[in-house]
Amino acid sequence: MAGNRITYYVVQPFVRDEEGVLYALEPIEARDMGSASRRARAYADAGGGGIAFSRSGDPSSGDWDDAVVIGRYGEIPEEVEA
């Protein structure tokens, strides 16, 4: 029997440390696509960056689709851009 599929929205924020090195903070769950985009843009506006994405799947089976990028804002580390 198939479980219920859900979609969740996430922001991966990036900020700069005292030396100016860009690094990732813990991902933040957002309530919807618009909220994820706004939060990611806010990190960009503050001098860092953010990636908003969604992920859909069935938590009961552990079957998840690949992440879908909603938007990339501001500065993103090169290793993440690849």
PDB file of N, CA, C and O in Angstrom:
ATOM      1  N   MET A   1       0.834  -1.168   0.000  1.00  0.00           N
ATOM      2  CA  MET A   1       0.000   0.000   0.000  1.00  0.00           C
ATOM      3  C   MET A   1       0.890   1.246   0.000  1.00  0.00           C
ATOM      4  O   MET A   1       1.845   1.338   0.772  1.00  0.00           O
ATOM      5  N   ALA A   2       0.565   2.199  -0.873  1.00  0.00           N
ATOM      6  CA  ALA A   2       1.352   3.426  -0.987  1.00  0.00           C
ATOM      7  C   ALA A   2       1.025   4.371   0.158  1.00  0.00           C
ATOM      8  O   ALA A   2      -0.127   4.489   0.575  1.00  0.00           O
ATOM      9  N   GLY A   3       2.041   5.031   0.650  1.00  0.00           N
ATOM     10  CA  GLY A   3       1.847   6.017   1.711  1.00  0.00           C
ATOM     11  C   GLY A   3       1.470   7.367   1.127  1.00  0.00           C
ATOM     12  O   GLY A   3       1.251   7.503  -0.077  1.00  0.00           O
ATOM     13  N   ASN A   4       1.401   8.335   1.978  1.00  0.00           N
ATOM     14  CA  ASN A   4       1.077   9.689   1.537  1.00  0.00           C
ATOM     15  C   ASN A   4       2.338  10.441   1.164  1.00  0.00           C
ATOM     16  O   ASN A   4       3.282  10.523   1.949  1.00  0.00           O
ATOM     17  N   ARG A   5       2.343  10.989  -0.044  1.00  0.00           N
ATOM     18  CA  ARG A   5       3.470  11.815  -0.478  1.00  0.00           C
ATOM     19  C   ARG A   5       3.309  13.222   0.086  1.00  0.00           C
ATOM     20  O   ARG A   5       2.206  13.764   0.160  1.00  0.00           O
ATOM     21  N   ILE A   6       4.430  13.789   0.477  1.00  0.00           N
ATOM     22  CA  ILE A   6       4.434  15.166   0.960  1.00  0.00           C
ATOM     23  C   ILE A   6       5.530  15.940   0.229  1.00  0.00           C
ATOM     24  O   ILE A   6       6.441  15.349  -0.351  1.00  0.00           O
ATOM     25  N   THR A   7       5.431  17.239   0.265  1.00  0.00           N
ATOM     26  CA  THR A   7       6.488  18.111  -0.242  1.00  0.00           C
ATOM     27  C   THR A   7       6.884  19.038   0.883  1.00  0.00           C
ATOM     28  O   THR A   7       6.032  19.640   1.536  1.00  0.00           O
ATOM     29  N   TYR A   8       8.172  19.151   1.107  1.00  0.00           N
ATOM     30  CA  TYR A   8       8.613  20.123   2.091  1.00  0.00           C
ATOM     31  C   TYR A   8       9.581  21.087   1.426  1.00  0.00           C
ATOM     32  O   TYR A   8      10.227  20.760   0.430  1.00  0.00           O
ATOM     33  N   TYR A   9       9.668  22.280   1.997  1.00  0.00           N
ATOM     34  CA  TYR A   9      10.455  23.373   1.438  1.00  0.00           C
ATOM     35  C   TYR A   9      11.566  23.730   2.411  1.00  0.00           C
ATOM     36  O   TYR A   9      11.359  23.786   3.623  1.00  0.00           O
ATOM     37  N   VAL A  10      12.749  23.970   1.858  1.00  0.00           N
ATOM     38  CA  VAL A  10      13.932  24.168   2.688  1.00  0.00           C
ATOM     39  C   VAL A  10      14.763  25.328   2.140  1.00  0.00           C
ATOM     40  O   VAL A  10      14.804  25.570   0.933  1.00  0.00           O
ATOM     41  N   VAL A  11      15.420  26.036   3.052  1.00  0.00           N
ATOM     42  CA  VAL A  11      16.397  27.058   2.696  1.00  0.00           C
ATOM     43  C   VAL A  11      17.752  26.601   3.223  1.00  0.00           C
ATOM     44  O   VAL A  11      17.890  26.251   4.395  1.00  0.00           O
ATOM     45  N   GLN A  12      18.739  26.611   2.348  1.00  0.00           N
ATOM     46  CA  GLN A  12      20.121  26.384   2.775  1.00  0.00           C
ATOM     47  C   GLN A  12      20.798  27.749   2.797  1.00  0.00           C
ATOM     48  O   GLN A  12      21.150  28.280   1.744  1.00  0.00           O
ATOM     49  N   PRO A  13      20.988  28.326   3.994  1.00  0.00           N
ATOM     50  CA  PRO A  13      21.593  29.655   4.081  1.00  0.00           C
ATOM     51  C   PRO A  13      23.123  29.602   4.129  1.00  0.00           C
ATOM     52  O   PRO A  13      23.718  28.637   4.606  1.00  0.00           O
ATOM     53  N   PHE A  14      23.735  30.672   3.617  1.00  0.00           N
ATOM     54  CA  PHE A  14      25.182  30.838   3.650  1.00  0.00           C
ATOM     55  C   PHE A  14      25.491  32.221   4.204  1.00  0.00           C
ATOM     56  O   PHE A  14      24.855  33.204   3.823  1.00  0.00           O
ATOM     57  N   VAL A  15      26.463  32.297   5.099  1.00  0.00           N
ATOM     58  CA  VAL A  15      26.896  33.567   5.693  1.00  0.00           C
ATOM     59  C   VAL A  15      28.418  33.636   5.660  1.00  0.00           C
ATOM     60  O   VAL A  15      29.095  32.644   5.392  1.00  0.00           O
ATOM     61  N   ARG A  16      28.938  34.821   5.936  1.00  0.00           N
ATOM     62  CA  ARG A  16      30.391  35.010   5.983  1.00  0.00           C
ATOM     63  C   ARG A  16      30.855  35.118   7.431  1.00  0.00           C
ATOM     64  O   ARG A  16      30.185  35.716   8.272  1.00  0.00           O
ATOM     65  N   ASP A  17      32.020  34.524   7.702  1.00  0.00           N
ATOM     66  CA  ASP A  17      32.599  34.663   9.041  1.00  0.00           C
ATOM     67  C   ASP A  17      33.418  35.954   9.116  1.00  0.00           C
ATOM     68  O   ASP A  17      33.418  36.741   8.168  1.00  0.00           O
ATOM     69  N   GLU A  18      34.111  36.177  10.231  1.00  0.00           N
ATOM     70  CA  GLU A  18      34.870  37.409  10.445  1.00  0.00           C
ATOM     71  C   GLU A  18      35.958  37.625   9.392  1.00  0.00           C
ATOM     72  O   GLU A  18      36.313  38.764   9.088  1.00  0.00           O
ATOM     73  N   GLU A  19      36.484  36.536   8.837  1.00  0.00           N
ATOM     74  CA  GLU A  19      37.525  36.637   7.808  1.00  0.00           C
ATOM     75  C   GLU A  19      36.940  36.737   6.406  1.00  0.00           C
ATOM     76  O   GLU A  19      37.683  36.843   5.430  1.00  0.00           O
ATOM     77  N   GLY A  20      35.625  36.705   6.297  1.00  0.00           N
ATOM     78  CA  GLY A  20      34.983  36.809   4.987  1.00  0.00           C
ATOM     79  C   GLY A  20      34.763  35.487   4.279  1.00  0.00           C
ATOM     80  O   GLY A  20      34.368  35.464   3.113  1.00  0.00           O
ATOM     81  N   VAL A  21      35.016  34.383   4.974  1.00  0.00           N
ATOM     82  CA  VAL A  21      34.836  33.058   4.368  1.00  0.00           C
ATOM     83  C   VAL A  21      33.355  32.683   4.412  1.00  0.00           C
ATOM     84  O   VAL A  21      32.709  32.766   5.457  1.00  0.00           O
ATOM     85  N   LEU A  22      32.839  32.274   3.272  1.00  0.00           N
ATOM     86  CA  LEU A  22      31.436  31.888   3.156  1.00  0.00           C
ATOM     87  C   LEU A  22      31.247  30.459   3.660  1.00  0.00           C
ATOM     88  O   LEU A  22      31.989  29.560   3.264  1.00  0.00           O
ATOM     89  N   TYR A  23      30.267  30.245   4.523  1.00  0.00           N
ATOM     90  CA  TYR A  23      29.998  28.897   5.027  1.00  0.00           C
ATOM     91  C   TYR A  23      28.497  28.684   5.210  1.00  0.00           C
ATOM     92  O   TYR A  23      27.726  29.639   5.308  1.00  0.00           O
ATOM     93  N   ALA A  24      28.103  27.419   5.252  1.00  0.00           N
ATOM     94  CA  ALA A  24      26.687  27.047   5.361  1.00  0.00           C
ATOM     95  C   ALA A  24      26.242  27.006   6.815  1.00  0.00           C
ATOM     96  O   ALA A  24      26.971  26.549   7.695  1.00  0.00           O
ATOM     97  N   LEU A  25      25.031  27.492   7.045  1.00  0.00           N
ATOM     98  CA  LEU A  25      24.359  27.302   8.327  1.00  0.00           C
ATOM     99  C   LEU A  25      23.487  26.053   8.214  1.00  0.00           C
ATOM    100  O   LEU A  25      23.407  25.443   7.148  1.00  0.00           O
ATOM    101  N   GLU A  26      22.840  25.678   9.305  1.00  0.00           N
ATOM    102  CA  GLU A  26      21.914  24.545   9.266  1.00  0.00           C
ATOM    103  C   GLU A  26      20.742  24.881   8.341  1.00  0.00           C
ATOM    104  O   GLU A  26      20.269  26.018   8.338  1.00  0.00           O
ATOM    105  N   PRO A  27      20.270  23.914   7.560  1.00  0.00           N
ATOM    106  CA  PRO A  27      19.097  24.158   6.706  1.00  0.00           C
ATOM    107  C   PRO A  27      17.880  24.545   7.553  1.00  0.00           C
ATOM    108  O   PRO A  27      17.747  24.131   8.705  1.00  0.00           O
ATOM    109  N   ILE A  28      17.002  25.343   6.955  1.00  0.00           N
ATOM    110  CA  ILE A  28      15.805  25.835   7.628  1.00  0.00           C
ATOM    111  C   ILE A  28      14.582  25.387   6.837  1.00  0.00           C
ATOM    112  O   ILE A  28      14.505  25.614   5.629  1.00  0.00           O
ATOM    113  N   GLU A  29      13.632  24.755   7.508  1.00  0.00           N
ATOM    114  CA  GLU A  29      12.395  24.366   6.828  1.00  0.00           C
ATOM    115  C   GLU A  29      11.480  25.582   6.701  1.00  0.00           C
ATOM    116  O   GLU A  29      11.364  26.383   7.628  1.00  0.00           O
ATOM    117  N   ALA A  30      10.835  25.710   5.546  1.00  0.00           N
ATOM    118  CA  ALA A  30       9.897  26.809   5.288  1.00  0.00           C
ATOM    119  C   ALA A  30       8.504  26.226   5.075  1.00  0.00           C
ATOM    120  O   ALA A  30       8.362  25.045   4.759  1.00  0.00           O
ATOM    121  N   ARG A  31       7.476  27.058   5.250  1.00  0.00           N
ATOM    122  CA  ARG A  31       6.108  26.536   5.155  1.00  0.00           C
ATOM    123  C   ARG A  31       5.622  26.341   3.724  1.00  0.00           C
ATOM    124  O   ARG A  31       4.748  25.514   3.466  1.00  0.00           O
ATOM    125  N   ASP A  32       6.209  27.129   2.766  1.00  0.00           N
ATOM    126  CA  ASP A  32       5.798  26.996   1.369  1.00  0.00           C
ATOM    127  C   ASP A  32       6.895  27.552   0.462  1.00  0.00           C
ATOM    128  O   ASP A  32       7.925  28.030   0.937  1.00  0.00           O
ATOM    129  N   MET A  33       6.658  27.482  -0.857  1.00  0.00           N
ATOM    130  CA  MET A  33       7.653  27.907  -1.829  1.00  0.00           C
ATOM    131  C   MET A  33       7.989  29.396  -1.688  1.00  0.00           C
ATOM    132  O   MET A  33       9.159  29.776  -1.734  1.00  0.00           O
ATOM    133  N   GLY A  34       6.979  30.223  -1.519  1.00  0.00           N
ATOM    134  CA  GLY A  34       7.207  31.660  -1.389  1.00  0.00           C
ATOM    135  C   GLY A  34       8.022  32.001  -0.163  1.00  0.00           C
ATOM    136  O   GLY A  34       8.923  32.838  -0.221  1.00  0.00           O
ATOM    137  N   SER A  35       7.712  31.362   0.936  1.00  0.00           N
ATOM    138  CA  SER A  35       8.448  31.589   2.179  1.00  0.00           C
ATOM    139  C   SER A  35       9.907  31.164   2.032  1.00  0.00           C
ATOM    140  O   SER A  35      10.807  31.849   2.519  1.00  0.00           O
ATOM    141  N   ALA A  36      10.140  30.050   1.370  1.00  0.00           N
ATOM    142  CA  ALA A  36      11.513  29.580   1.152  1.00  0.00           C
ATOM    143  C   ALA A  36      12.295  30.591   0.314  1.00  0.00           C
ATOM    144  O   ALA A  36      13.443  30.902   0.631  1.00  0.00           O
ATOM    145  N   SER A  37      11.684  31.103  -0.747  1.00  0.00           N
ATOM    146  CA  SER A  37      12.353  32.092  -1.596  1.00  0.00           C
ATOM    147  C   SER A  37      12.655  33.371  -0.830  1.00  0.00           C
ATOM    148  O   SER A  37      13.758  33.906  -0.933  1.00  0.00           O
ATOM    149  N   ARG A  38      11.694  33.864  -0.066  1.00  0.00           N
ATOM    150  CA  ARG A  38      11.902  35.095   0.703  1.00  0.00           C
ATOM    151  C   ARG A  38      13.028  34.940   1.723  1.00  0.00           C
ATOM    152  O   ARG A  38      13.858  35.835   1.881  1.00  0.00           O
ATOM    153  N   ARG A  39      13.053  33.812   2.406  1.00  0.00           N
ATOM    154  CA  ARG A  39      14.104  33.591   3.405  1.00  0.00           C
ATOM    155  C   ARG A  39      15.481  33.506   2.748  1.00  0.00           C
ATOM    156  O   ARG A  39      16.451  34.068   3.258  1.00  0.00           O
ATOM    157  N   ALA A  40      15.564  32.803   1.617  1.00  0.00           N
ATOM    158  CA  ALA A  40      16.849  32.690   0.916  1.00  0.00           C
ATOM    159  C   ALA A  40      17.315  34.065   0.435  1.00  0.00           C
ATOM    160  O   ALA A  40      18.498  34.386   0.542  1.00  0.00           O
ATOM    161  N   ARG A  41      16.395  34.881  -0.095  1.00  0.00           N
ATOM    162  CA  ARG A  41      16.737  36.242  -0.532  1.00  0.00           C
ATOM    163  C   ARG A  41      17.214  37.098   0.640  1.00  0.00           C
ATOM    164  O   ARG A  41      18.114  37.924   0.480  1.00  0.00           O
ATOM    165  N   ALA A  42      16.619  36.906   1.808  1.00  0.00           N
ATOM    166  CA  ALA A  42      17.012  37.687   2.986  1.00  0.00           C
ATOM    167  C   ALA A  42      18.477  37.435   3.343  1.00  0.00           C
ATOM    168  O   ALA A  42      19.184  38.366   3.729  1.00  0.00           O
ATOM    169  N   TYR A  43      18.938  36.198   3.220  1.00  0.00           N
ATOM    170  CA  TYR A  43      20.352  35.912   3.482  1.00  0.00           C
ATOM    171  C   TYR A  43      21.231  36.593   2.439  1.00  0.00           C
ATOM    172  O   TYR A  43      22.310  37.086   2.768  1.00  0.00           O
ATOM    173  N   ALA A  44      20.782  36.625   1.188  1.00  0.00           N
ATOM    174  CA  ALA A  44      21.532  37.325   0.142  1.00  0.00           C
ATOM    175  C   ALA A  44      21.587  38.819   0.436  1.00  0.00           C
ATOM    176  O   ALA A  44      22.642  39.439   0.301  1.00  0.00           O
ATOM    177  N   ASP A  45      20.470  39.398   0.834  1.00  0.00           N
ATOM    178  CA  ASP A  45      20.415  40.831   1.146  1.00  0.00           C
ATOM    179  C   ASP A  45      21.315  41.192   2.327  1.00  0.00           C
ATOM    180  O   ASP A  45      21.772  42.329   2.433  1.00  0.00           O
ATOM    181  N   ALA A  46      21.568  40.234   3.207  1.00  0.00           N
ATOM    182  CA  ALA A  46      22.417  40.464   4.383  1.00  0.00           C
ATOM    183  C   ALA A  46      23.901  40.225   4.083  1.00  0.00           C
ATOM    184  O   ALA A  46      24.732  40.292   4.989  1.00  0.00           O
ATOM    185  N   GLY A  47      24.239  39.945   2.811  1.00  0.00           N
ATOM    186  CA  GLY A  47      25.638  39.780   2.437  1.00  0.00           C
ATOM    187  C   GLY A  47      26.091  38.353   2.239  1.00  0.00           C
ATOM    188  O   GLY A  47      27.255  38.115   1.919  1.00  0.00           O
ATOM    189  N   GLY A  48      25.214  37.416   2.420  1.00  0.00           N
ATOM    190  CA  GLY A  48      25.545  36.005   2.197  1.00  0.00           C
ATOM    191  C   GLY A  48      24.789  35.489   0.986  1.00  0.00           C
ATOM    192  O   GLY A  48      24.800  36.103  -0.080  1.00  0.00           O
ATOM    193  N   GLY A  49      24.139  34.362   1.166  1.00  0.00           N
ATOM    194  CA  GLY A  49      23.366  33.781   0.081  1.00  0.00           C
ATOM    195  C   GLY A  49      22.429  32.725   0.607  1.00  0.00           C
ATOM    196  O   GLY A  49      22.441  32.389   1.791  1.00  0.00           O
ATOM    197  N   GLY A  50      21.618  32.208  -0.290  1.00  0.00           N
ATOM    198  CA  GLY A  50      20.689  31.157   0.098  1.00  0.00           C
ATOM    199  C   GLY A  50      20.189  30.391  -1.104  1.00  0.00           C
ATOM    200  O   GLY A  50      20.052  30.941  -2.197  1.00  0.00           O
ATOM    201  N   ILE A  51      19.922  29.138  -0.895  1.00  0.00           N
ATOM    202  CA  ILE A  51      19.302  28.297  -1.917  1.00  0.00           C
ATOM    203  C   ILE A  51      17.976  27.822  -1.352  1.00  0.00           C
ATOM    204  O   ILE A  51      17.927  27.244  -0.266  1.00  0.00           O
ATOM    205  N   ALA A  52      16.902  28.067  -2.092  1.00  0.00           N
ATOM    206  CA  ALA A  52      15.581  27.568  -1.721  1.00  0.00           C
ATOM    207  C   ALA A  52      15.303  26.340  -2.580  1.00  0.00           C
ATOM    208  O   ALA A  52      15.514  26.362  -3.792  1.00  0.00           O
ATOM    209  N   PHE A  53      14.829  25.268  -1.947  1.00  0.00           N
ATOM    210  CA  PHE A  53      14.512  24.065  -2.716  1.00  0.00           C
ATOM    211  C   PHE A  53      13.359  23.314  -2.079  1.00  0.00           C
ATOM    212  O   PHE A  53      12.981  23.560  -0.934  1.00  0.00           O
ATOM    213  N   SER A  54      12.813  22.390  -2.854  1.00  0.00           N
ATOM    214  CA  SER A  54      11.746  21.537  -2.330  1.00  0.00           C
ATOM    215  C   SER A  54      12.149  20.087  -2.516  1.00  0.00           C
ATOM    216  O   SER A  54      13.017  19.757  -3.323  1.00  0.00           O
ATOM    217  N   ARG A  55      11.506  19.248  -1.760  1.00  0.00           N
ATOM    218  CA  ARG A  55      11.740  17.806  -1.844  1.00  0.00           C
ATOM    219  C   ARG A  55      10.411  17.112  -1.610  1.00  0.00           C
ATOM    220  O   ARG A  55       9.701  17.436  -0.657  1.00  0.00           O
ATOM    221  N   SER A  56      10.064  16.157  -2.473  1.00  0.00           N
ATOM    222  CA  SER A  56       8.803  15.425  -2.358  1.00  0.00           C
ATOM    223  C   SER A  56       9.085  13.948  -2.174  1.00  0.00           C
ATOM    224  O   SER A  56      10.071  13.417  -2.685  1.00  0.00           O
ATOM    225  N   GLY A  57       8.205  13.297  -1.438  1.00  0.00           N
ATOM    226  CA  GLY A  57       8.372  11.866  -1.244  1.00  0.00           C
ATOM    227  C   GLY A  57       7.401  11.310  -0.236  1.00  0.00           C
ATOM    228  O   GLY A  57       6.483  11.986   0.229  1.00  0.00           O
ATOM    229  N   ASP A  58       7.633  10.065   0.084  1.00  0.00           N
ATOM    230  CA  ASP A  58       6.785   9.327   1.012  1.00  0.00           C
ATOM    231  C   ASP A  58       7.599   9.008   2.263  1.00  0.00           C
ATOM    232  O   ASP A  58       8.457   8.126   2.231  1.00  0.00           O
ATOM    233  N   PRO A  59       7.340   9.718   3.371  1.00  0.00           N
ATOM    234  CA  PRO A  59       8.133   9.476   4.576  1.00  0.00           C
ATOM    235  C   PRO A  59       7.994   8.069   5.140  1.00  0.00           C
ATOM    236  O   PRO A  59       8.919   7.569   5.780  1.00  0.00           O
ATOM    237  N   SER A  60       6.861   7.425   4.917  1.00  0.00           N
ATOM    238  CA  SER A  60       6.676   6.085   5.481  1.00  0.00           C
ATOM    239  C   SER A  60       7.538   5.042   4.777  1.00  0.00           C
ATOM    240  O   SER A  60       7.966   4.069   5.399  1.00  0.00           O
ATOM    241  N   SER A  61       7.795   5.239   3.482  1.00  0.00           N
ATOM    242  CA  SER A  61       8.623   4.283   2.748  1.00  0.00           C
ATOM    243  C   SER A  61      10.067   4.755   2.615  1.00  0.00           C
ATOM    244  O   SER A  61      10.957   3.968   2.293  1.00  0.00           O
ATOM    245  N   GLY A  62      10.297   6.054   2.866  1.00  0.00           N
ATOM    246  CA  GLY A  62      11.635   6.598   2.694  1.00  0.00           C
ATOM    247  C   GLY A  62      11.983   6.880   1.247  1.00  0.00           C
ATOM    248  O   GLY A  62      13.143   7.148   0.932  1.00  0.00           O
ATOM    249  N   ASP A  63      10.995   6.825   0.354  1.00  0.00           N
ATOM    250  CA  ASP A  63      11.206   7.061  -1.072  1.00  0.00           C
ATOM    251  C   ASP A  63      11.062   8.558  -1.359  1.00  0.00           C
ATOM    252  O   ASP A  63       9.958   9.100  -1.306  1.00  0.00           O
ATOM    253  N   TRP A  64      12.179   9.220  -1.662  1.00  0.00           N
ATOM    254  CA  TRP A  64      12.195  10.666  -1.887  1.00  0.00           C
ATOM    255  C   TRP A  64      12.707  10.989  -3.279  1.00  0.00           C
ATOM    256  O   TRP A  64      13.658  10.370  -3.757  1.00  0.00           O
ATOM    257  N   ASP A  65      12.074  11.960  -3.930  1.00  0.00           N
ATOM    258  CA  ASP A  65      12.548  12.469  -5.216  1.00  0.00           C
ATOM    259  C   ASP A  65      13.779  13.337  -4.977  1.00  0.00           C
ATOM    260  O   ASP A  65      14.052  13.754  -3.851  1.00  0.00           O
ATOM    261  N   ASP A  66      14.514  13.601  -6.053  1.00  0.00           N
ATOM    262  CA  ASP A  66      15.637  14.529  -5.953  1.00  0.00           C
ATOM    263  C   ASP A  66      15.117  15.918  -5.602  1.00  0.00           C
ATOM    264  O   ASP A  66      13.969  16.254  -5.893  1.00  0.00           O
ATOM    265  N   ALA A  67      15.959  16.707  -4.985  1.00  0.00           N
ATOM    266  CA  ALA A  67      15.594  18.083  -4.644  1.00  0.00           C
ATOM    267  C   ALA A  67      15.386  18.891  -5.922  1.00  0.00           C
ATOM    268  O   ALA A  67      16.071  18.686  -6.923  1.00  0.00           O
ATOM    269  N   VAL A  68      14.422  19.815  -5.865  1.00  0.00           N
ATOM    270  CA  VAL A  68      14.139  20.731  -6.970  1.00  0.00           C
ATOM    271  C   VAL A  68      14.494  22.135  -6.491  1.00  0.00           C
ATOM    272  O   VAL A  68      13.908  22.638  -5.532  1.00  0.00           O
ATOM    273  N   VAL A  69      15.451  22.760  -7.160  1.00  0.00           N
ATOM    274  CA  VAL A  69      15.874  24.104  -6.764  1.00  0.00           C
ATOM    275  C   VAL A  69      14.818  25.113  -7.190  1.00  0.00           C
ATOM    276  O   VAL A  69      14.428  25.173  -8.356  1.00  0.00           O
ATOM    277  N   ILE A  70      14.365  25.901  -6.228  1.00  0.00           N
ATOM    278  CA  ILE A  70      13.399  26.973  -6.479  1.00  0.00           C
ATOM    279  C   ILE A  70      14.149  28.236  -6.891  1.00  0.00           C
ATOM    280  O   ILE A  70      13.735  28.935  -7.815  1.00  0.00           O
ATOM    281  N   GLY A  71      15.255  28.529  -6.202  1.00  0.00           N
ATOM    282  CA  GLY A  71      16.052  29.702  -6.539  1.00  0.00           C
ATOM    283  C   GLY A  71      17.361  29.733  -5.787  1.00  0.00           C
ATOM    284  O   GLY A  71      17.488  29.186  -4.691  1.00  0.00           O
ATOM    285  N   ARG A  72      18.340  30.392  -6.403  1.00  0.00           N
ATOM    286  CA  ARG A  72      19.656  30.623  -5.792  1.00  0.00           C
ATOM    287  C   ARG A  72      19.824  32.130  -5.702  1.00  0.00           C
ATOM    288  O   ARG A  72      19.634  32.839  -6.690  1.00  0.00           O
ATOM    289  N   TYR A  73      20.175  32.618  -4.530  1.00  0.00           N
ATOM    290  CA  TYR A  73      20.238  34.055  -4.301  1.00  0.00           C
ATOM    291  C   TYR A  73      21.550  34.421  -3.627  1.00  0.00           C
ATOM    292  O   TYR A  73      22.001  33.731  -2.713  1.00  0.00           O
ATOM    293  N   GLY A  74      22.157  35.508  -4.080  1.00  0.00           N
ATOM    294  CA  GLY A  74      23.376  35.997  -3.451  1.00  0.00           C
ATOM    295  C   GLY A  74      24.573  35.120  -3.741  1.00  0.00           C
ATOM    296  O   GLY A  74      24.683  34.516  -4.808  1.00  0.00           O
ATOM    297  N   GLU A  75      25.461  35.064  -2.775  1.00  0.00           N
ATOM    298  CA  GLU A  75      26.705  34.324  -2.934  1.00  0.00           C
ATOM    299  C   GLU A  75      26.554  32.891  -2.432  1.00  0.00           C
ATOM    300  O   GLU A  75      26.121  32.643  -1.306  1.00  0.00           O
ATOM    301  N   ILE A  76      26.926  31.959  -3.306  1.00  0.00           N
ATOM    302  CA  ILE A  76      26.851  30.529  -3.007  1.00  0.00           C
ATOM    303  C   ILE A  76      28.264  29.964  -3.176  1.00  0.00           C
ATOM    304  O   ILE A  76      28.915  30.271  -4.175  1.00  0.00           O
ATOM    305  N   PRO A  77      28.759  29.154  -2.243  1.00  0.00           N
ATOM    306  CA  PRO A  77      30.103  28.584  -2.391  1.00  0.00           C
ATOM    307  C   PRO A  77      30.247  27.809  -3.706  1.00  0.00           C
ATOM    308  O   PRO A  77      29.308  27.159  -4.165  1.00  0.00           O
ATOM    309  N   GLU A  78      31.437  27.892  -4.296  1.00  0.00           N
ATOM    310  CA  GLU A  78      31.696  27.231  -5.578  1.00  0.00           C
ATOM    311  C   GLU A  78      31.375  25.746  -5.541  1.00  0.00           C
ATOM    312  O   GLU A  78      30.820  25.210  -6.501  1.00  0.00           O
ATOM    313  N   GLU A  79      31.715  25.075  -4.449  1.00  0.00           N
ATOM    314  CA  GLU A  79      31.483  23.625  -4.386  1.00  0.00           C
ATOM    315  C   GLU A  79      29.994  23.284  -4.408  1.00  0.00           C
ATOM    316  O   GLU A  79      29.624  22.168  -4.771  1.00  0.00           O
ATOM    317  N   VAL A  80      29.149  24.220  -4.029  1.00  0.00           N
ATOM    318  CA  VAL A  80      27.700  23.991  -4.061  1.00  0.00           C
ATOM    319  C   VAL A  80      27.155  24.290  -5.447  1.00  0.00           C
ATOM    320  O   VAL A  80      26.181  23.667  -5.872  1.00  0.00           O
ATOM    321  N   GLU A  81      27.760  25.227  -6.159  1.00  0.00           N
ATOM    322  CA  GLU A  81      27.315  25.602  -7.499  1.00  0.00           C
ATOM    323  C   GLU A  81      27.540  24.480  -8.500  1.00  0.00           C
ATOM    324  O   GLU A  81      26.810  24.381  -9.487  1.00  0.00           O
ATOM    325  N   ALA A  82      28.531  23.637  -8.266  1.00  0.00           N
ATOM    326  CA  ALA A  82      28.890  22.589  -9.234  1.00  0.00           C
ATOM    327  C   ALA A  82      27.797  21.571  -9.403  1.00  0.00           C
ATOM    328  O   ALA A  82      27.945  20.629 -10.180  1.00  0.00           O
TER     329      ALA A  82
END
